[in-house]
Amino acid sequence: MERHFDNINRNRYYGLRIGDIVQLDFTTPSLRGEIFEYGFMDNNRVYIKMEDGRETSWTAEWCKIIEKVEDRLAKNIGKKVKKCAITEKNTQKKEKKFKSGLYVNTIKGVINHPLLEIPAYTFEEDDSYVECRRCEIVS
């Protein structure tokens, strides 16, 4: 099975990770966005979702980290979440249950997903973990 490279040690892509909030250099006014993908076969290209919803590619070297993904996710501990779709393509609002049988769980901690190697939440109600991109904060 091929694993997606996540740059957990921040030693590639100029220290950027998927989920980091960055400020783009050489833009007036300064633009901000969230990194959602790495460039294919290019250690200096990242794809960013801007605050206004636009998606763009940018040179990793020209991005200044405003907030690291680890710091953002740790702020959610203790909050309640529900499962949701990663993409906007799935417009159906079919709710999915957690392992506990509940539709809403409380975040206990943040781990590195053992299979996907991306950040995942653990929960107080059960011993499951769900990748953070699939969780939506409800309170």
Buried (B, 14 or more C-beta within 10 A) or exposed (E): EEEEEBBEEBEBBBBBBBBBBBBBEEEEEEBBBBBBBBBEEEEEBBBBBBEEEEEEEBBBEBBEBEBBBBEBBEEBBEEBBBBEBEEEEEEEEEEEEBEBEBEBBBBBEBEEBEEEBBBBBBBBBBEEBBBBBBBEEEE
